[in-house]
Amino acid sequence: MTVLGKSEIIKLVRQGIIKIVPFDESQVGPGSIDLHLGNKFRTFKKVHGIYHVKNDVSHEELTNFIEVKDGEYFLIMPGELVHGITKEFIELPLWLSGRIEGRSSFARIGLLTHLSSGYVHPGTKGKIVLEIVNVSPIPLALYPGVKICQLILEKVEGGEPYRGRFYMQEKP
């Protein structure tokens, strides 16, 4: 697989082949695009009992939806996992896929921005959900609009469009 570099990413965005809304060219680094944290979160309910993990698992049953206003923050406690979402709406062609990577400056303070599902399928259309975990011993305040992660784009041969359960996602 080939990772797209800065000039190729900018060219494809300008041509409308890659769609990122909102977008500013300053978001593009040597081999990735910075994405910003959105305003919508899901927190886990306090459940007394067992949740059985099967193929029809539903995160909605276990979580509460919270929206934070611009300028305010979301507090994530030590050991807590929350779902966040990117501010950017992404649309990829069938011949590109992506990987979400956290930012090293945040990892150094114990903030992980995606726990396990960092793959962005070819043909994806929507915002990207982030599984955010605080592994530090202190509460961390998350501000909507902060550069929370990076999207690395890779060429795909024989890609098929993603039309799964989370296609056209707008909230976590």
C-alpha positions, 0 to 999 in steps of 0.5 A, a space after each residue: 500500500 502507498 501512503 499519500 503525501 501532502 501534495 497528493 492529498 491537497 491535489 485530490 481535495 482540490 479536485 473533489 476526489 477526497 471530500 473533507 468538510 470543513 477543510 483548510 490546507 494547513 491541516 495537511 502534514 507530510 503524510 497525514 491530515 489533522 482532524 478536529 474533535 467534534 462536539 458530540 460524545 457518548 458516555 457509558 451508563 453505570 450498569 449493575 449486571 452483565 452485558 452479553 457481547 454478541 454479534 448484534 451488540 448495540 452501543 446505544 443501549 449502554 451509552 448516553 449522548 452528550 453534546 458540548 457547546 463550543 468553548 466548553 469542555 468535556 471531562 474524561 475521568 481516569 480509566 474512562 472510555 468515551 465515544 467522540 466524533 470528528 468535526 470533519 465530514 469525510 468522503 473517500 473514493 473506492 481506491 483510498 482507505 484511511 487509518 486514524 492515528 492519535 497524536 503523540 503529544 496527547 499520548 504522552 499525557 495518557 490520552 488515547 484517541 482511538 482504542 481499536 477501530 482506526 480503519 476507515 474503509 474505501 468509499 466511507 462517507 461520514 464523520 469518524 467516531 473515536 474511542 477515546 480513553 484516559 489512561 492517565 491518573 488525572 481527569 482531562 478536559 477535552 475541547 471541541 475543535 482541538 486537533 485530536 487525531 490524524 488521518 493517513 490515506 492509503 491506496 487500495 486495489 479493487 476497493 468496494 464501497 463501505 455501506 455498513 452499519 455506520 455509513 453516513 454517521 453524524 454522531 458517535 
